Amino acid sequence: MDDVLKYCDEHHDEALAKLVELCRFETVSAQGRAIEETADWVAGELRDLGFDVQVLPKPEGPPAQPVVYAEAKGASAKTVLFYDHYDVQPEEPLDLWKTPPFEPVQKDGKLYGRGTFDNKGNIAARFAAIRAWRETSGELPCGVKFCIEGDEEIGSPFMEEFVERHKELLAADACIWEGGGVTWEGLPMVTLGVKGLLYVQLECQAITHDAHSSYGTVLPNAAWRLVWALSTIKGPDERVMIEGFYDDVRPPTADERAAVQKLPDDAAETFKSYGIERSTTGVSGFEYNIRHLFEPTATIDGLSSGYEGEGPKTVLPAKAMAKVDFRLVNDQDPGDIERKLRAHLDKHGFEDITITTHGGEHPARTPVTDPLVATMMEACREVYGKEPVILPTMAGTGPLYPFVTTLGLPNVDIGIGYPGAAIHAPNENIRLEDFRAGTKAIAAFLGKFGR
């Protein structure tokens, strides 16, 4: 193992150069940019690493982006499946970037650029770990498979169908998810699950076209209608008021609560990074982490209506739109929540508000007690020299459900990020030493998993 980790150290700059190369592709799935070029690059790198590679279509075909699948045998009969994605978020707003988003720049011990963390940085780190084993041992310590998709940043449409169709191809003993990182204090995080998601667009068409605002005496205002409808969904106490919304929420187990007890209290640091002093509900410490990880949410992501330009314009809007997402926890179902949202709006007199669904994913998580967790914890201790912390689930979402449920795989998530990585935002970045440590942690895990 020592020679593998030494190789990672000695070839750190080469691995970073590969990451820079990958991040130059403007792989924005929401806009269909550079998809084929990026998939081809990923497939080529895996072939160079000795993998058998297939570029597979999603079940529905275009506009779904292809999946790069790869497999290689190892010294052990065990097989680990890596899930990653090669697409990235749009780079806007451009004026807030301090460096060009698709021309990665090293500065002050960091690498800046879109995708440096999410998720191209983790792909490059895993490829570097594979290369270290190939170059030092001539073979991998266990079988390795990759499933790298190009749709994650638009909700992974058809991923559940893809996994169902390719169950035999994707069969493995464990799954390593796309990547996490370290806490504010530098402790490696081993994450075991994701929240689910329902993403909807609510629209109100009150009149056929905009009117002079003087008609506010007699004409319905779409903006007010939508605001009133939204106000019935969540109260000032942050509770979602949709009837039956919490019916299927599974509370954390005793083991999960014990894991949360060991998490660092970094709430104050998080608040500081966002320029606030307290949480919306005033919780901190243990209760802050419990709420953040195990409570569902309802979030207004965007509002649009009437005149939005500079200066005044007295107008009564004919149409109003809101984009809303619900982060869901086990065992909530996005389809069920959508039906409950429709019933809720109708009950409160908002039958005229239309709902367009833009995506839904189920929540999923692996038990804290699964042996895979202990193996990853051991690898992290060896590399970081610190006691890892277990995050029973992340607060974000990904298409983990079919891997856990359809394939029946235990899952862990580690990676190269840190809380200041500006994920999905301008000036996304990684710290170079986190990239080094994340590469070595994956290399160490492969060795221990194979044994």
N, C-alpha and C positions, 0 to 999 in steps of 0.2 A: 504493500500500500504506500509506503514512504516514497518509492520511486515515482508512483503515479502522481502523488501530490506535488512532488518536486518538479515533475514535468509541467504541471499546471502553472507553477510559479515561474519557471524559466520561459514558458511560451505565452505568458500573460499578454504581452504586447501583440503577438500574432492573433490571439483570440479577439482582442479589441479591434484590430484591423478588420477582421471578418465582420464584426458587429457594425463598424462604420460602413462597410460595403453594403450590408443588408439594409441599414437605415437610410441609405440614399434612394431606395425605391419608395416612391410616393404611394404606398399601398393603402389608400383610403377606400375601404369597402363601401361606405355610404355613397361614394361618387364613382365607384367602379374603376378606380385609377390603378394602373400598374399591377393588376392582379396576376395575369399570366406570367409576366416577367419575374415577379417575386416567387410565385410557385415554382417556376423553372429553376430559379437560383437555389431555393431550398432543396428541391429534388436533386440537383446536381451536387450540392454539398453532401447530402446523405449518401449518394452513390460513391463519392470520393472516400467516405468513411466506411465503405464496405457493406452498405445496406442494399437489399433488394427493394426497389422503389416503384410505387404505382401512384399516378395522379388520377384520383377518382372523382367522378361528378357527384354532387348532391342528388338525392332522389328526384327532385323536381326539375333538375337542369337549370339553365339560365332563368333568372339572374343569379341563382345561387352559385357561390364561388367554389372551385374545386378543393378537394382535400388531398394533401400530400401524405400518403401512407408509406411506411418503411418498416422493414424488419431485418433483424440479424440474430443469428444464434450465438450462444455463449457457452462458457464452460459448464455452467449449471443448467439444470432442466427448468429452473424458474425463469419467468419472463415478466418484465416490467413494461408497462405501456405509458409513454409520455403523451400527455395532451398539451398542445400549444396552439397558437394562432398567429398567422403571419400578417394579418391586416391591422391597421391602426386607426385611431380617431382622426377626424379632420383637424387641420392645423389652425383654423381660425380661433380667435382673432389674431391676425398676423401682426398688428401693430404692437402687441404685447410681447412678442418674441424678441429676445436680446441677441439671438443668433439665428441664422436661417434654419427653419425646422427640419429640412431634409439635407442639410449639409452639416453633419455632426461635428461639434467643436469640443476639444478638451480644454478645460480651464479650471484652475484651482482644485485639482484632484477629482474633477467630475467630467462626465461626457454628456453634452447637451444635444438634444435632437428628438424629434417625434419617433417613438418606438424604442428608444434606448432602454426603457424599462418594460413597457407594456406593448408587445410581448417579445419583441425581437431580441432584447437583451437577454432574456431567459433562454430563448432558442440558441443564441450564440454560446451562452455559458454551457448548455447541455451538450452542444456539439463539441465544445472544447474538452469537456470531461470525457466524452467518448473517444476523442482523438488521443487523449492522454493514455487511456487504457490500450488502445490499438498500438501506439508507438512503444509503450514500455513492456507490454505483455504479449502482444501479437494477437490477443483475443479479448473478448469481453467476458467479464466474470459471470454474466447471466444473459439470458436472451433479452433483447431490447426491441420494442416497437415504438413507432412514432405515429401519432394522428395529429396533423397540423392543418387546421382549417383556415379559411379566409373570410369568414362571416361573423366572427365573434362580436365585433364591434357594432354590428347591426342586429344583435340578438340571436345569432346562430339559428336562423330559420332552417328547418328540415334536419337539424342535427339528431333529434330523437329518431327520425325515420332512417337516417344514415346508419346510426349505430344498430338499430334493429335489423337492417338489411345486411350488415357486415359483422354480425355477432361472432361468427367463427373466425373471421380474419382478425378481429380485435381482441380475441380471447387472450387473457393474461392472468397473472396471479396478483397483480397490484397496479395501481395507477398513480402517477405523479402528475399533479396538476400544474397549471401554467406558470405559477410563480408568485411568491410573497416577498418576504424580506426580513428586516430587523426592526426592532422597536426604536423609539427615540434614544434609549439607553444602549442600543447596539446588541440587544439579545436576539438571537435567531428565533423566528416564529415558525412553528409547525402548525399549519392550518388544515382543518379537517372537513370543511364544508362550505357551502354557499347559500345565500338566500335566493328565493325565486323572484319572479318578476311578472307583473302585468303592466304593459305600457299602452295607454289609450290616448286618443285625441277626442275631446269633447267639443262639439260645435253647436252654435245657436244661430239660426237664420230667422230673424224677427220680422223683417220687411224685405221687399224685393231689392231695394237699393238705398244707399245712404240718404239721409234727409237733413234739412236745416235743423239745428239744435233747438230752434224755437218750437218745433213740433214735439218736444219732450212732454208737452201737456197732454197729447192725445195718441202719440205713436209709441209702440213698444221699442225699447232700447236693448239690442242684443247683448251689449256689454254688461248692462245691469242684470239681465236674465242669467247670463253665465256666472257672474259674480255671486248672485243669490244661490244658484245651484251649487257652486263650489263651496259656499259657506255651510252647506248641509253635510258635506263629506267629512270634514275634520273640525273639531272644536278647539278653542284656545288652550285647553288642557292637553293638546296633542293626541287625544284619543280619536280614532277613526269611528265615525258615527253610522257607517253603513250597517244595516241590520244583519247580524250573523257573521260579521267580518272576522271576529275572533273565535268563532266556534271550533275551528280545527287547529288552533295554535297549540303545538306541543311544547310544554314547558321544558326547560333544561333538566337533564338528569343530575343525580347527585355527583357523578363523576365529572360532568361538564361544569357544574357549579364549582367543584373543587379546583378544576383547571383554571377557571376564571379568577378564583381567589388568588392564584399565583401570578396573574398578569400584573405588570407594572401599572401604577396609577399615573398615566400620562395625559389625563384629561386636560390639566392646566396647560401643558405644552401644546396640545391640539387647539385649545381655545385661543392661545396666544398667536398661533400661526394664522388664525382666521380673524384676528383683531377683535375678539370678544372676551368676556370675563367669566361667563357661566353658560351652562347648557340650557336648552329651552325649558326643561322641566326642573332644573336646579340640581339634578343628580350628579354625583361624582364618585370616584373610587370604584368599588365593587359594583354598586348599583348602576353607575354609568356604563360599565362594560356589559353588564347583564342586559340593560336596555338596548345598547347599541348592537349587540350580537343576536339577541333572541326576540326582539320586538319587531313586528311588521311596521311599514310606513305608508304614508300617502303624501306624495310630493308634487306640487305644481312646478313643472319644468319650464314652462313658457306660457305667455299670454299674448294674444294679438287681437286688436280690434280698432276700427275707426282710423283716425289720423295719428300717425306715429312719427311724422317729420318734425323739423325744427319750427319753432314759433307756433302761434295759435291757429286753429281752424275750428270754427264752431260747427260741429257735425254730430248727427245722431247715427251711430253705427247700425248698419243693417245686419252685420254678421260679426260673430265673436268666436274665438277659438282658444282652447287651452290644451296643452300637452301635460298629461299626468302619469306618473308612475307609482306603482304599489310594489314595495319590496316585501316579499312573502317569506314566511318561515315554515318549517315542518309543522303540520302536514297540510298547509293551505294549498289549494289548487287554483291556478290562474283562471281556468275556465269557470270554476265555481264563483270566484270573486267577481268576474265580469258579469255573470248573471245577477249576482247580488247588487252590483252597482246599478244595473239597468232597473231592477225592481225598486231600488232605493230612490232613484231619480223620479220614477213614475209615481211612487207613493207620495212624494213631496211636491207633485204637480209640475214636474219638468219633463213631461213626455216629449216635448219638442226638442230637447237636447239630444243630439245624435252621438253615438259612440262608435268610433273606428278603432279597432285594435291593431296595434303595430308590433306586437310581440308578446310572448308569454313563455316563461320557463319555470319549471318546478324547483323547489328547494331540495337540498340533499346534504347529508353529512355522514361521516364515518364515526363509529364509537371511539371514545378516548382510549378504551382498553384494547383496541385491535393491535396485534403484534407488529404490524407495519409501522405503527406510531413509535413504538420502542426502538425499532431499527433506525428510523430516521433521526430520532432524538440522539441515539448513540453516535451517528455520523456527524451531527451538528456539534456535539460536545467535543469530538476529536478535532474538528476543523476550527471552530470559533474559540475553544477553550473557555466557554461559558455555558451555563445551564440554559437550554432552550425553554421557551414558553409555548404552551399549547393554546391555540386559538380554536375552540370547538367549531366555529364557523366564521367566515368573513362576513362583513356587512354588505358586500357587493354580490354580484350575480354572475354566473357562468353556466354553461350547458353540462353541469356535472351529473345531473339526475340520471340520464341513460347509462352513464358509465357505472354508477353505483347500483342502479336498480336493474337495468336490462342486462348488463355484463356481470353484475354481482361483485364488483371490485372494491376493496378497501382503497381509500384515497388519502394522500397527504399532499400538501402544497408548500413548497419552499422556493425562495428565489433570491434575486439580487437587488431588491428595492429597499427603500427606507422612507420614513414618513414625509420627507421633504422632496420626494421625487416628482411632484407636480404631475401626477398621472392624469391624463386626458386634458391637461391644461397647457398654456404656453410655457415654454422653458422646461419641458419634461427633461429629466436628467437622472443619471445614476452616479454613485460614487465609485471610483475605479477599484477601491479596495473591497467594496461590497461585491463587485463583479468577480473579483479574484476569489473571495471566500465562497460565493455561491457556486462557482465552478468546482471548487475543491469539495464542497459539501455533496454535490451530486456524484462526483467521482468516488468519494468515500462511501456514500450510500450504495452505489452499485456493487462495490466490493463486499460490503456487509450483507446485502440482500442475496448475492450469489452464494455466500457461505451458509 
